[in-house]
Amino acid sequence: MPLSAFVRIRNRTASPRSGTAAPRSGTAGVARRRTVAVAALCATVVAAGCGGKADDASSIVRTTTNIAGAGVVGLERDTSKACALPSAPDPAAGKTRSVTHAAGVSEVPADPQRIVVLTTSALDAVCAVGLWERVVGAVTMEGPNPQPAYLGTGVLKIPGVGTAAQPDPALIADLHPDLILGDIPTATASFDTLRAIAPTVLVGANNSWQAEFTALAAGLGRRAAADAALDDYRTAAADAGNAVAAHQTQASIIRFTADTDQVQGDNSFAGQVVGDAGVQRPTAQRGPSFDVTPDQFATKVEGDLIYVILAGEEGKRHGESVMRGEEWKALGAATDKRVFAVDDTVWHGNGLTAARALLADLTGTLNGFVTD
């Protein structure tokens, strides 16, 4: 199948005298320090299901490689091994275990077999400890796919039980789960309503995605597996950062919704993961997330490169409009072709599987620039 375009990524070179990377943003000599192209992101990707199982929906064709001058990242994402192999349960004295969580204490199966998940982060956690094939129901996302593409096509077959904002208790009950896993109660599904259907664990809101993952894994009886997976992730993050000299680059991250431009700070998922890899942030972005206006782009959005997160179709339309504006075009990263559009479900996600996917995006782009 012919490709519509390519996004080419080139590596920067270090200064031969100092051994450190030469400055880039807004400098005229940047392009002269770059080497030949080393990678291309193609417009066709074949994605298999979690655990390496393909299905009828495994062939996905994507044709957009450039959005308003930003190179689209993740087109080549391989989801065939997104989910881990099944992990063993933690030791238990009997068939159940007591789990203390944000909504109280629940007696849950020591090794649950029929799981309903009420958030994407819960589905991500089940994927990360290898139990995704035990999920009998899941809340769905808005948009063309009911579940995030980064988890693979296998999860698309999981029956829906409403949205995260409005889970349907009747649909959940029809699936006869032995564990319900989520974060906070909703108007349609209180803790009392859910626990009347099956043992329920609601982990509550956490400022750290790693803490939430650990809490979800505890509900699944996989605390040891989660600890091991997090150790592996931290090593992978450090290795990825070292491989691309992440400490030498200041990466800006901004998310466009239908009507807001928000810098993703160190309290955001993306901010935490790039921090784990040792990526530096522009001075203005070393703190919590905040909204910006075009007149603030020069002082609060500029960076060695910029990652752009587009929240759905409305976010994409708004982001395209912003990136075609004069304030955006005046940014050094934009004129230097160092702007990358990334997947909202990954970069604005919340889970170990998403974090690994984000690291892959990072290592393929941190020292790159885009041509079309």
N, C-alpha and C positions, 0 to 999 in steps of 0.2 A: 504494500500500500504506500503511495507516495506521501512524503512528509510535507506539511504545509510550511514549516519554517524550522529553524534551529535556534536554540539558545546556547551560545558558546560561552564557556567559562575559561578564563585564563588565570594562571597563577602569577602572583607578584613575586619579585625576587628580592632578596635581602641586599642591603648595602654591603659591598665587598669590604669596606673599611671598618664599618661599625659592627657588622653582623646583625643589625636590626633592620626591620622593614622601613623602607622610605615612606615619608608621609604621602597621603594621597588626596584627601578631600580638598577640592578647590585649587590644586596645584597643577601648573602647566606641564611639569615634567613627568607626571605619573605614568602616562602611556608608554614612555620610552623605557620604563623599568619592568615592563611586563614580558613574559615569555610567550611562546606559541600556545595555541589552544590545546587543552588536554582533555576536554570532555564535552559532550553535547547531550542535551536533553531532547529526546525524540518525542514526536507527537502521538505515538502509539504505545500503549502499555497493556500487557497481558497480566491480569491479576488473578491469583488463585485464592481459594478460601483459606480461612484459618486452619492451621495444622497441616497445610500442604494439600488440602482437598479442593480440587477445582469443581465448578458446577457450570450450569448452562449460561450463567451470567459472567463467566470468567474472562471473556474477551471484551475489553473496554477501550474504545477509541476516543482519544482526546485530541483536539486540533488546535487549541489556543496555546501558543507558546509565548505570547507577548501581550501585555495589557498596559496600554498607555505608556509604553517604553520600559515597563518592568518585566523582567524575564520570569516566566512562570516556573516554579520549582515543584518537584514531586511528580512530574509526568512519568518518570521511569520507576516509580516506587514499586518494589516487589513485596506483595502482601502474602506470598505463599507460606512464609514462616513467621507471620506477624504474631500469632498466638503460640505460647509455649506448649511443650508436651505436658501431659497430665502430671501433676505433682502429688506426692503422698500427703495424707492428712497428718496433722499434729497428733501426738499421742493423746489418748483420752481414756478415762476410767470406765466409760460405758458407751452407750449408743448416742448420748447427747453430751453437750458441754454448755456451761454457763458463759455467756458473753455480755459484758457490760458495755453499753454504748450510749449515745447521746439521748436516747428516748427511755432508757432504763436498763433492765437486765432481762435477757431472753435465754431460754433453753433451746438450743438449736441442734440439729443433727450433727454428730461428730464428722460425718462425711456426706454432705447433702448431695442428693441425686437429681432433684427437680427444682431449679433455681429461677426465680423471677427477679429481674433487675429493674430498678426505677430511675436510674441515671446512666448516662454514657460512661461516667467514671467507674460505676459498678461493673458495667459490661467490659470496660478496659481491664479492670482488676481481675475479673474472671478469666479473661483472655490471657493475662500475664501469668497466671498460675496454672493454666492449661485445662480449665474446666468449662470452656465455652460451649462444648457440645452437651453440657447438662443444663444449659439455659433453655427453659421452655417458654419464656415470655420476656419481653423487654419493651420499655417505652420507646417511642419513635421520635425522630427529628423532623423538623420542617424541611422541605426541599425535595429533590428528585429521589433521594435514597433514604430509606428509613433508618439506616445506621451509617456511621462514618466509614468512608472507603478505606481508611488506613488499617481497619481491622480485618479486611479481606471480604470476599463475597459470601463466604459461608454464613456469616451472621445475618445476611439479608433474608434468610429463610426463617428466622426466629419470629414467631407470631407476635404481633403488636398488642400492647395492653393500654393504649392511650398515649398521651404525651407526658413528658416529665412534669409539666405543670398540672396536668389533669389525668392521672392514672385512673383506670376504670376498675374498681374492686370486683365487679361482676365478671369481667374478662379474666382477671387474675384468679379468681376462685374456680372458674371453669378449667383452668390448667392444673389444678391440684398440686401446687408447689409444696415442697417441704422446707423451703427457705425463701424469704423475701428480703432483698438487699437494696438499700437506698441511702439517701442522706438526710433529708428533713421531711416532716409530714407536709401534706398539701391540703388544699380545701376539699378535694374529693377523696383523699385517702389519708385519714388520720392514723396515728399509731394503733389506736384501739381497733379501728376498722381492719387494718392490715393483720394484726396479730390474731384476730378472730378467724382469719383465713389460714394462716400458717405462721410459724416462728419468724419474727421480723427483727432485722438489725438495721437501725438508722444511725449513720455515723456522725451526722451533724456537719456544719460548715467548718472547714479548716483553712487556715491561711497557707498551709503547706500541702502540696499535692502528695508528697511522700508520706506525710502523716495520715492523710485520707486513704491512701493505698494500703497502708499497714492496717488501719482500722477495718477496711473492707475485707482484707485477707483474713483477719482474725475471725470475722463472721463466717467465713468459708472454712475455717479450721485449717488455714494455711499460713500461719504466722511465720513458721520456719522457712517455708518456700518464699514468702515475701521478703524476708530479711536477706536471703541468699540472692534473690533477684535484684534487690536494691544495691547490694554490694557489687554485683556484676555491672549494674548500670553506672554506679559511681566510678568504677574503674574504666568503663567504656567512655564516659564523659571526659575523664582526665586524659585518656589516651587520644581521643578525638581532638581535644584542645591542643595537646602537644603536637599532634601531627600537622596542624595547620597554623601553629604559632598564634593561638587565639589571643594571647595576652597583648599582642601587638596591634590588635584591631579594635576600634570603637564602633560597635554595631548599634544603630538606631532601630527601634521597632515601633511601628505605628499601626493601629487597627482602625479601619474605616467601617462604620455602620451606616445605616440609611441617612443619618443626620449628624453624626459626631466623628471627630478625628481624635483618637485617644492614643497617647504614648503609653506603651506597655512598660511599666516600671518593675522594680525588683519584687513586688508583691504579686505580679502576674505569673502565669504558668510559663510563658515564653521567657520572661525575664529570669526566672529561677533556673530554667534548663540551660540557657546560654551562660548563665553565671557558673553553673556546675562545670561547664566546659572551659571556664577561664576567660571567656570573651569579655572584653571591657565595654563599658557603656559611655556615651557622651556624658559630660559632667551634669547637664541638666536632667538626665534620665536616671540618675543614681538615687532613686527614692521611689515612692509609690506612683502608681499610674495617674495620669492627669489628662484632661482634655486640652487641646490646643486649637488655635485659629491660624489662618494662613499668614497673618502678620507676625506670628511667632515662630514660623518654620525655621528661619535662619538661625535663631538662637536655641531652639528647643528640639528640633527634628534633625538637623544636620548631623552627619556622622561619616565615618570612612565608607560605610555602605548602609543602606536602609532596607529593612525587611518590612514589607507591606502585607498586612493581614486584611483580607476582604471578607466581611461578614455577610455571606449570602448574596443573592442577586442584587438586592438594594444596596448593600455595602459595596459591591463591585461597581454599580453605576455611580454611586457617590464618589468612590475612590478614583475612578477614571476621570471624573470631572475635576477633582482636586489636582490630580497629577498632570492634567493638561493646562492648569493655571500658571500664571507667570511666577507666583511665589514659589511654587514647587519646582518649576523649570530652572529657577535661579540657584537651587541647591547644588553644591559641588558634587554630591553623590549622584544626582540626576544627570547633570551634564557629563559626568564621567562614566555614565552607564553602569552604575553600581546600585541598582534598585531591583529587588527581587520580590515577586508576589508569591506568598506561601499559603498553604491550606489552612483555613480557619479551624477546621475540626482537629488539626494537629497542633498548630501554634497557639490556639486559644482553647486547647483541650485540658484534660486533667487526668493523667494516668501514666503508668510506666510504659505501656505500649506506645502511647503518643510521644512520650519523652524520647524513646529510642528512635522513632520516626523523625522527630525534630533534629536529633543529633545527625542523622543521615543527611538531612537537608543542609545542615550547617557545614558539615565537612565538604559538601559538594559545591558550596558557594562562597564561603567566607573570604577567600582570596581571589574571587572572580569578578568579571564584569560581563555585560551582556551585549551581544550584537544580534541583529536580525537581518 
